[in-house]
Amino acid sequence: MVDYVGIADIQHLIEEIGAGEFMERLAGQIESDYKRWGEFEKSPRLASHSDVGVIELMPISDGGLYSFKYVNGHPKNTGEGLLTVTAFGVLAAVDTGYPLLLSELTITTALRTSAMSALAAKWMARPDSKVMALIGNGAQSEFQAIAFQRILGITELRLFDVDPKATAKIVQNLRAMPEMRNVTLVRATSCEEAVRGADIVTTVTADKRNAVILTPDMIQPGMHLNAVGGDCPGKTELHVDILHRPDVRIVVEYEPQSRIEGEIQQLAAAHPVIEFAEVVRGAAQGRAAAGEVTLFDSVGFALEDYSALRFLHDLIAERPEFCRQIDLVPEIDDPKDLYGGTLGSGKRRAKLRRAA
Ligand SMILES: NC(=O)c1ccc[n+]([C@@H]2O[C@H](COP(=O)([O-])OP(=O)(O)OC[C@H]3O[C@@H](n4cnc5c(N)ncnc54)[C@H](O)[C@@H]3O)[C@@H](O)[C@H]2O)c1
C-alpha cells in the first residue's frame, strides 16, 4: 500500500497545524535541503507548451529519495471556473523504485512557493522590512501574505490586482485570520500606489506574455523584489531595465532552469546571477548593503517540491490520521507472477487490499 495525501487530508492537516506554522516548518526543511545542494541530481523541468498554457514534470533525487511533480500553468483557466495552477506528485525510494507517497500538490505548491519566497526574503530583504506590496491577488496570494507575516513579521500589506474582485476576496480571507489582526491591509488603486514606499514587493500575477508589472521608476533603493509570477518562456513580470540596474542583486533557484523561465530570460546568458544555494551555504551574500535592490527571481524548483513531499511524509509518519492508503502497487506472493497474482484464474488478490 502507498500513502496518499488528498485535498481533504491537507485541509485537515492545515486546520490542525495552521498554514503559518506549516510554512515556517517547511521553510526550515527547504533551507536545510538547499544547504546540501551538491547531493541532488538536478535538471531543468520538462515543459510541454501550448498556446494557452504549460504542463511540466519536475524530477529530482538525492540518491535516497526521488520525487517528481506534475504541474500546469494556464492563466486563462480562471475565466472558465478552473484554477491556473494544479499539481500532484510522488515521493519514491531510490533503492527499490517503489512509490512511498502520492500527494495532491495544488495547495501544497501554494504553501511551498510562499515558504520559499519568505525564506529567500529572510536572506535578502532588509531586516527592518515591514511593508509589503502584493501585486496579483489570485490563488497564491493569501499564502504569500501568511508566509511573510509569519516569517518576516510584515505589518502592512498593500494589495493590488487588475481584477478588483480578486482584491476584495483576499481582503475578506485575510480579515478572517486571527494572525492577520495586527496587519494593516491597504487596497491600492494602482500598482504604482501599492509599491510606493514598500520594503518588499511580491508580484504573483498570471498572464501568458512578457507583462510589465514593475517598471524602473517604481523601484526604490533598499527594496526586495519577490517575482513569483514570471515562470515560463515568454511569461515575465519585470521591465528588463530593472534587471540591468547596477545596484540590483539577482538570486535564482537553479540557474539552468531560470535562464529559460525566469525574469533573467530577458538577459544575456553571461549576465551574472547568484544561486540561492550559494546564499544559504555562505558562498554569496543575499544582500550586501541596505541600499541595494535585491531580486528573488522565483520560478519554482523541484527541490522545493522534494522538500514538501518529504516534510509531508515525515508528518504523516507521526500523524497517520492525515493520510490514507491506496493500492497503487500490487502486493503479491510471487513477484514474478504478476498475472497470476492479480488477474489470473486463481486471482490471488488476498494481499491486494483496496483503499479504505
Ligand atoms: N514561482 C513559483 O514557484 C510559482 C508557483 C506557483 C505559481 N506561480 C505563478 O504565479 C502566478 C499566479 O498564480 P495564481 O495561481 O495565483 O494565479 P491566478 O490566476 O489565481 O491569479 C493571478 C492574478 O493575477 C492578476 N493579474 C493578471 N495581470 C495582472 C496585472 N497586470 N496587474 C495586477 N494583477 C494582475 C489576475 O487578475 C489574477 O487575479 C502564475 O503566473 C503562476 O504560474 C509561480
The ligand as an SDF file (V2000), in Angstrom:
LIG
                    3D

 44 48  0  0  0  0  0  0  0  0999 V2000
    7.4180   30.7430   -8.8950 N   0  0  0  0  0  0  0  0  0  0  0  0
    6.7130   29.7410   -8.4500 C   0  0  0  0  0  0  0  0  0  0  0  0
    7.2260   28.8650   -7.7540 O   0  0  0  0  0  0  0  0  0  0  0  0
    5.2360   29.7090   -8.7430 C   0  0  0  0  0  0  0  0  0  0  0  0
    4.4180   28.7940   -8.0670 C   0  0  0  0  0  0  0  0  0  0  0  0
    3.0420   28.8400   -8.2850 C   0  0  0  0  0  0  0  0  0  0  0  0
    2.5270   29.7420   -9.2090 C   0  0  0  0  0  0  0  0  0  0  0  0
    3.3740   30.5690   -9.8740 N   0  0  0  0  0  0  0  0  0  0  0  0
    2.8390   31.5610  -10.8210 C   0  0  0  0  0  0  0  0  0  0  0  0
    2.2240   32.5660  -10.0540 O   0  0  0  0  0  0  0  0  0  0  0  0
    1.2260   33.2180  -10.8560 C   0  0  0  0  0  0  0  0  0  0  0  0
   -0.0450   33.3990  -10.0680 C   0  0  0  0  0  0  0  0  0  0  0  0
   -0.6240   32.1440   -9.8210 O   0  0  0  0  0  0  0  0  0  0  0  0
   -2.1040   32.0200   -9.2190 P   0  0  0  0  0  0  0  0  0  0  0  0
   -2.3410   30.5710   -9.0090 O   0  0  0  0  0  0  0  0  0  0  0  0
   -2.2530   32.9690   -8.0910 O   0  0  0  0  0  0  0  0  0  0  0  0
   -2.9300   32.5550  -10.4860 O   0  0  0  0  0  0  0  0  0  0  0  0
   -4.4000   33.2110  -10.5070 P   0  0  0  0  0  0  0  0  0  0  0  0
   -4.8060   33.1740  -11.9340 O   0  0  0  0  0  0  0  0  0  0  0  0
   -5.2640   32.5790   -9.4930 O   0  0  0  0  0  0  0  0  0  0  0  0
   -4.1450   34.7310  -10.0400 O   0  0  0  0  0  0  0  0  0  0  0  0
   -3.3910   35.6340  -10.7990 C   0  0  0  0  0  0  0  0  0  0  0  0
   -3.9240   37.0370  -10.5490 C   0  0  0  0  0  0  0  0  0  0  0  0
   -3.0840   37.9590  -11.2730 O   0  0  0  0  0  0  0  0  0  0  0  0
   -3.9310   39.0360  -11.6820 C   0  0  0  0  0  0  0  0  0  0  0  0
   -3.2540   39.8270  -12.7180 N   0  0  0  0  0  0  0  0  0  0  0  0
   -3.0260   39.4880  -14.0100 C   0  0  0  0  0  0  0  0  0  0  0  0
   -2.3980   40.5110  -14.6370 N   0  0  0  0  0  0  0  0  0  0  0  0
   -2.2100   41.4830  -13.7090 C   0  0  0  0  0  0  0  0  0  0  0  0
   -1.6150   42.7760  -13.7440 C   0  0  0  0  0  0  0  0  0  0  0  0
   -1.0930   43.2750  -14.8630 N   0  0  0  0  0  0  0  0  0  0  0  0
   -1.5820   43.5020  -12.6080 N   0  0  0  0  0  0  0  0  0  0  0  0
   -2.1400   43.0290  -11.4570 C   0  0  0  0  0  0  0  0  0  0  0  0
   -2.7250   41.8120  -11.3670 N   0  0  0  0  0  0  0  0  0  0  0  0
   -2.7560   41.0470  -12.4800 C   0  0  0  0  0  0  0  0  0  0  0  0
   -5.1910   38.3280  -12.1420 C   0  0  0  0  0  0  0  0  0  0  0  0
   -6.2910   39.2110  -12.2080 O   0  0  0  0  0  0  0  0  0  0  0  0
   -5.3370   37.2530  -11.0510 C   0  0  0  0  0  0  0  0  0  0  0  0
   -6.1790   37.6900  -10.0010 O   0  0  0  0  0  0  0  0  0  0  0  0
    1.0750   32.3490  -12.1110 C   0  0  0  0  0  0  0  0  0  0  0  0
    1.7040   33.0050  -13.1850 O   0  0  0  0  0  0  0  0  0  0  0  0
    1.7550   31.0620  -11.7670 C   0  0  0  0  0  0  0  0  0  0  0  0
    2.2790   30.4190  -12.8890 O   0  0  0  0  0  0  0  0  0  0  0  0
    4.6940   30.5820   -9.6530 C   0  0  0  0  0  0  0  0  0  0  0  0
  1  2  1  0
  2  3  2  0
  2  4  1  0
  4  5  1  0
  4 44  2  0
  5  6  2  0
  6  7  1  0
  7  8  2  0
  8  9  1  0
  8 44  1  0
  9 10  1  0
  9 42  1  0
 10 11  1  0
 11 12  1  0
 11 40  1  0
 12 13  1  0
 13 14  1  0
 14 15  2  0
 14 16  1  0
 14 17  1  0
 17 18  1  0
 18 19  2  0
 18 20  1  0
 18 21  1  0
 21 22  1  0
 22 23  1  0
 23 24  1  0
 23 38  1  0
 24 25  1  0
 25 26  1  0
 25 36  1  0
 26 27  1  0
 26 35  1  0
 27 28  2  0
 28 29  1  0
 29 30  1  0
 29 35  2  0
 30 31  1  0
 30 32  2  0
 32 33  1  0
 33 34  2  0
 34 35  1  0
 36 37  1  0
 36 38  1  0
 38 39  1  0
 40 41  1  0
 40 42  1  0
 42 43  1  0
M  CHG  2   8   1  16  -1
M  END
$$$$
